[in-house]
Amino acid sequence: MNQVVILRGSEPRRILETVIAKKVPIIMSYMSRHKWHVAKVLLTDIGSGRFSVEVAPRKRPHPININIGQSVGMSFKYGYGKFIFETGVVGLEPSPDSPSGGQIVLNIPAGIELVQRRSYFRVQVPESLEVDVAIWHRGSDSPESVPPEQQSPTDGNEIHGRLLDISAGGAQVAVSNECAPEFKKGQIVSLRFTPMPYETPISFNSQVRNTLPTADGSAVCLGLQIVGLEASAEGRMVLARLVTVVEQYYRINQAGAKQFDMETAIL
């Protein structure tokens, strides 16, 4: 069952008003100089058809290179779900009292998608599946500027790994120890894998959050955070597929666990 609901009409404004009242942090994803970036922002004001955000303070602040007319993706967790939407930058305003140096003015979206939080819980890849992942990268701080579905091995360095778990927000992929030096924290990479043998591949961009050795030391596990899917209709279609994949894997794992219990009872 697809766990995505689209909220329209007066709902987007009501939700954003709740975000202000509850001081809910928002993750903003945006492209700058052909690179994906993410920043935590706080919603500070809402008016007629528009709302304003400012970048949340951080230990090592750096400028947000964003332009009027640019599309950005927004996501935040609240209650039992995660809310995502795309909007456009309509203004940049100075804010001398803010550590971020200014505010970003954005359009109130016509619709906000609500994804059930269970879709963001990691599910293990079923033991019956061996899911190969193709990974492209161009360097520790050089994100992909080409959409994942249009990439080929000539667009960067191609490395293959094995998918360990997946959610609507991230994944873990095991790569050989020889490939480990190719990946660094903060690096943006592009992934493509086929969830089930009979399905078409799915592609998206991710940021490397950590690199840790596997329990047996035979490989390195990449912890990945998916980025950019909120910022376009195509990306949100990919997100909907990921939600379906999470549900598929969960059901397969549950069926396998029940089968194991039955076999154990018989023995």
Rosetta blueprint (number, residue, H / E / L):
1 M L
2 N L
3 Q L
4 V E
5 V E
6 I E
7 L E
8 R L
9 G L
10 S L
11 E H
12 P H
13 R H
14 R H
15 I H
16 L H
17 E H
18 T H
19 V H
20 I H
21 A H
22 K H
23 K L
24 V L
25 P L
26 I E
27 I E
28 M E
29 S E
30 Y E
31 M E
32 S E
33 R L
34 H L
35 K E
36 W E
37 H E
38 V E
39 A E
40 K E
41 V E
42 L E
43 L E
44 T E
45 D E
46 I E
47 G L
48 S L
49 G L
50 R E
51 F E
52 S E
53 V E
54 E E
55 V E
56 A L
57 P L
58 R L
59 K L
60 R L
61 P L
62 H L
63 P L
64 I L
65 N L
66 I L
67 N L
68 I L
69 G L
70 Q L
71 S E
72 V E
73 G E
74 M E
75 S E
76 F E
77 K E
78 Y E
79 G L
80 Y L
81 G E
82 K E
83 F E
84 I E
85 F E
86 E E
87 T E
88 G E
89 V E
90 V E
91 G E
92 L E
93 E E
94 P E
95 S L
96 P L
97 D L
98 S L
99 P L
100 S L
101 G L
102 G E
103 Q E
104 I E
105 V E
106 L E
107 N E
108 I L
109 P L
110 A L
111 G L
112 I E
113 E E
114 L E
115 V E
116 Q E
117 R H
118 R H
119 S H
120 Y H
121 F L
122 R L
123 V E
124 Q E
125 V L
126 P L
127 E L
128 S L
129 L L
130 E L
131 V L
132 D E
133 V E
134 A E
135 I E
136 W E
137 H E
138 R L
139 G L
140 S L
141 D L
142 S L
143 P L
144 E L
145 S L
146 V L
147 P L
148 P H
149 E H
150 Q H
151 Q L
152 S L
153 P H
154 T H
155 D H
156 G L
157 N E
158 E E
159 I E
160 H E
161 G E
162 R E
163 L E
164 L E
165 D E
166 I E
167 S L
168 A L
169 G L
170 G E
171 A E
172 Q E
173 V E
174 A E
175 V E
176 S E
177 N L
178 E L
179 C L
180 A H
181 P H
182 E H
183 F L
184 K L
185 K L
186 G L
187 Q L
188 I E
189 V E
190 S E
191 L E
192 R E
193 F E
194 T L
195 P L
196 M L
197 P L
198 Y L
199 E L
200 T L
201 P L
202 I E
203 S E
204 F E
205 N E
206 S E
207 Q E
208 V E
209 R E
210 N E
211 T E
212 L E
213 P E
214 T L
215 A L
216 D L
217 G L
218 S L
219 A E
220 V E
221 C E
222 L E
223 G E
224 L E
225 Q E
226 I E
227 V E
228 G L
229 L H
230 E H
231 A H
232 S L
233 A H
234 E H
235 G H
236 R H
237 M H
238 V H
239 L H
240 A H
241 R H
242 L H
243 V H
244 T H
245 V H
246 V H
247 E H
248 Q H
249 Y H
250 Y H
251 R H
252 I H
253 N H
254 Q H
255 A H
256 G H
257 A H
258 K H
259 Q H
260 F H
261 D H
262 M H
263 E H
264 T H
265 A H
266 I H
267 L L
